[in-house]
Amino acid sequence: MKDFVDAHIELWAGELDHLDRDVEGITVRLQVLTRYLDRRREAVLAAYGLQSWEFKTLHMLRRGGTPYRATPGELARQLGMSAAALTNRIDALVRRGYVERTQDRDDRRKVVATLTPAGRELWERGIGDIQRVEEELIHHLSAGDRTRLDDLLRSLVLVTEKDS
């Protein structure tokens, strides 16, 4: 069975003599799947009135485990952004009731951001729906194919980790 990427490869193979059809097919299909999942995740978040950056911030707080808190500096590092930009994000989430800002128990000079019960509940509903979107796509493959694909993709990710 052919997909639209096959037509893309045929077009470019006629223009580029050195085109590696396998490389082009794999990389374009990975891009197509990434865009598909991004669109579906964005739709899930939109249904909850969330933007991607809001969910990522809640996600980082939840990922830290109980008591679901982190300093703005820790969150900024995890999200790869400046502390100043993160402060604006936290402010917005505080206004929405998903995060609260408190002083650190051990060092009152430090501020910590803590996931509120409302923020945790919203994150849990959102992540559940995102997992269903991912499962709907991946479960089109047999269990054996899923395992093989996971192993192959791991091999490629390990190559990128060496370059990081």
C-alpha positions as CSV (number, residue, x, y, z in Angstrom):
1,M,0.0,0.0,0.0
2,K,1.3,3.5,-0.9
3,D,0.9,6.7,1.0
4,F,1.5,10.3,-0.2
5,V,5.1,10.1,0.9
6,D,5.7,7.6,-1.8
7,A,4.6,10.2,-4.4
8,H,6.8,12.8,-2.7
9,I,9.8,10.4,-3.0
10,E,9.1,9.7,-6.6
11,L,9.0,13.4,-7.4
12,W,12.3,14.2,-5.7
13,A,14.0,11.0,-7.0
14,G,13.5,12.4,-10.5
15,E,15.1,15.7,-9.4
16,L,17.9,14.5,-7.2
17,D,20.0,11.6,-8.4
18,H,21.7,11.1,-5.1
19,L,18.4,10.9,-3.1
20,D,18.4,7.9,-0.7
21,R,14.7,6.8,-0.9
22,D,14.8,5.0,2.4
23,V,16.2,8.0,4.3
24,E,13.7,10.3,2.7
25,G,10.8,8.0,3.4
26,I,11.7,7.5,7.0
27,T,12.4,11.1,7.9
28,V,9.4,12.5,6.0
29,R,7.1,9.9,7.6
30,L,8.5,10.7,11.1
31,Q,7.8,14.4,10.4
32,V,4.2,13.6,9.3
33,L,3.6,11.5,12.4
34,T,5.0,14.2,14.6
35,R,2.8,16.9,13.1
36,Y,-0.2,14.5,13.3
37,L,0.4,13.9,17.0
38,D,1.1,17.6,17.7
39,R,-2.2,18.6,16.1
40,R,-4.1,15.9,18.0
41,R,-2.5,16.9,21.3
42,E,-3.2,20.5,20.7
43,A,-6.8,19.7,20.1
44,V,-7.0,17.8,23.4
45,L,-5.4,20.7,25.3
46,A,-7.7,23.2,23.5
47,A,-10.7,21.2,24.7
48,Y,-9.5,21.9,28.3
49,G,-8.8,25.5,27.5
50,L,-5.0,25.0,27.8
51,Q,-2.2,26.1,25.6
52,S,0.8,23.8,25.1
53,W,3.1,25.9,27.3
54,E,0.6,25.8,30.2
55,F,0.3,22.0,30.0
56,K,4.1,21.6,29.8
57,T,4.5,23.7,33.0
58,L,1.9,21.6,34.8
59,H,3.6,18.5,33.5
60,M,7.0,19.4,34.9
61,L,5.5,20.1,38.3
62,R,3.6,16.8,38.2
63,R,6.7,14.9,37.0
64,G,8.6,16.0,40.1
65,G,6.4,13.8,42.3
66,T,4.7,14.6,45.6
67,P,4.4,17.4,46.7
68,Y,4.4,18.6,43.0
69,R,6.5,21.6,43.5
70,A,9.7,23.2,42.1
71,T,11.5,26.5,42.2
72,P,11.1,28.8,39.2
73,G,14.8,28.2,38.4
74,E,14.3,24.4,38.4
75,L,11.3,24.7,36.1
76,A,13.1,27.1,33.8
77,R,16.0,24.6,33.4
78,Q,13.6,21.7,32.8
79,L,11.7,23.7,30.2
80,G,14.8,25.2,28.6
81,M,13.8,28.8,29.1
82,S,14.8,31.9,31.1
83,A,13.6,32.4,34.7
84,A,12.0,35.7,33.7
85,A,9.9,34.1,31.0
86,L,8.9,31.3,33.4
87,T,7.8,33.8,35.9
88,N,5.2,35.1,33.5
89,R,4.0,31.5,32.9
90,I,3.7,30.9,36.6
91,D,1.8,34.1,37.1
92,A,-0.7,33.1,34.4
93,L,-1.2,29.6,36.0
94,V,-1.6,31.2,39.4
95,R,-4.3,33.4,38.1
96,R,-6.1,30.4,36.7
97,G,-5.8,28.5,40.0
98,Y,-3.6,25.7,38.7
99,V,-0.5,26.7,40.5
100,E,0.2,28.5,43.7
101,R,3.3,30.4,44.6
102,T,4.6,30.0,48.2
103,Q,7.8,30.4,50.1
104,D,10.1,27.5,50.6
105,R,9.7,25.9,54.0
106,D,13.5,25.6,54.6
107,D,14.5,28.9,53.1
108,R,11.9,31.7,53.2
109,R,13.9,33.7,50.6
110,K,13.1,31.1,48.0
111,V,9.8,30.9,46.1
112,V,8.3,27.6,45.0
113,A,5.6,26.9,42.5
114,T,3.2,24.1,43.6
115,L,0.6,22.3,41.6
116,T,-2.9,22.9,43.1
117,P,-5.5,20.1,43.3
118,A,-7.3,21.8,40.4
119,G,-4.1,21.9,38.4
120,R,-3.3,18.3,39.1
121,E,-6.8,17.2,38.2
122,L,-6.7,19.1,34.9
123,W,-3.3,17.6,34.1
124,E,-4.5,14.1,34.9
125,R,-7.5,14.5,32.6
126,G,-5.4,16.0,29.8
127,I,-2.6,13.4,30.0
128,G,-5.2,10.6,29.9
129,D,-6.7,12.0,26.7
130,I,-3.3,12.5,25.2
131,Q,-2.4,8.9,26.0
132,R,-5.6,7.7,24.3
133,V,-4.7,9.7,21.1
134,E,-1.2,8.1,21.1
135,E,-2.6,4.6,21.7
136,E,-5.2,5.0,18.9
137,L,-2.4,5.6,16.5
138,I,0.1,3.1,17.7
139,H,-2.3,0.3,18.2
140,H,-2.8,0.0,14.4
141,L,0.5,-2.0,14.7
142,S,0.7,-5.5,16.0
143,A,2.3,-5.9,19.4
144,G,5.4,-7.4,17.8
145,D,5.6,-4.5,15.3
146,R,5.3,-2.0,18.1
147,T,8.2,-3.6,20.0
148,R,10.4,-3.7,16.8
149,L,9.6,0.0,16.0
150,D,10.3,1.0,19.6
151,D,13.7,-0.8,19.4
152,L,14.6,0.8,16.1
153,L,13.6,4.3,17.2
154,R,15.6,3.8,20.4
155,S,18.7,3.0,18.3
156,L,18.2,6.3,16.5
157,V,17.6,8.3,19.7
158,L,20.8,6.8,21.2
159,V,22.7,8.3,18.2
160,T,21.3,11.7,18.9
161,E,22.1,11.4,22.6
162,K,25.8,10.9,21.7
163,D,25.7,14.2,19.7
164,S,24.1,16.2,22.5
